[in-house]
Amino acid sequence: MTNQDNTAIKFPAFKMLVGYLDLLLKANRQAWLLCAVFAGIETIVLALSGNMFICSNQAYREAHYCSTNFIVFVISHLLNIFVNCMFARNWVEIALNKEKLKWKSALIPSKKDFKLLGLLGLYILTLVLALICMYVLYVRVPNPNWKIEIAFFAFVSIGFIVPILALKFSSYAATIALGEKMVSPILLWQKTAGNLMAILGGTTMIMLIYLLIMSQTLQFSMEAGGVISFVQTVVIEYIINFFKMIIIALIMNFCYIQHKILFGGNNNE
């Protein structure tokens, strides 16, 4: 890894907004095969555990097998989150770092997968903090002293800012997937100074793509839940999970772009 001085590096705005889409379109056949295989793995886990997306539809639950066991629900989704981390690591290696696909290493968990899971867990904690702050604001009793009220809002608002600031460290995901040594958080904070809006812009675009896909999926689930067969459901679930892998690929592309700009020494990749 190069360029480890603490000088802030300006992120190209246009590249941050659409560069991850360009990397997706340039992905090789092996990378798309990864999408297909890992979407299949996730579909199998959800189908066998009775926790497919369409199980949220009451009409479908009454006509087909869907699990109501909370423990099974948690285990199946935790397993799929780990599968997502495995896919993220493989995507960076195969699609972005142009390594040769080896199914033995691709399908066997590695330390990188657990590190990515830990990184994801840390970010989820920042989102939990934001939810806690939202709940505190909801249940609070307003204080008649305006100074105390302003101080309270200022303190609680920190919880909403933390998940946004945490995005400055998103290049860590690419660093882990590439197997490189992680720089200190202080150094990464310094190098990404002045780039928060560029990072937020790219993140927002990816979120909009995800919400568009999920809104269409939810609409279909609500309308067709009671009239499709189990086999048709599995096929649809597979398609949903395939698009989910694409979203994960976009996220990793976004992290990879930041990593290359910060440490790769080549902004034109």
ABEGO torsion letter per residue (X at the ends): XBGABABBBBBBAAAAAAAAAAAAAABBAAAAAAAAAAAAAAAAAAAAAGABAAAABAAAAAABBBBABAAAAAAAAAAAAAAAAAAAAAAAAAAAAGBBBBAAAAABBBAAAAAAAAAAAAAAAAAAAAAAAAAAAAABBBBABAAAAAAAAAAAAAAAAAAAAAAAAAAAAAAAAAGBBBBBAAAAAAAABGAAAAAAAAAAAAAAAAAAAAAAAAAAAAAAAAABBAAAAAAAAAAAAAAAAAAAAAAAAAAAAAAAAAAAGBAAX
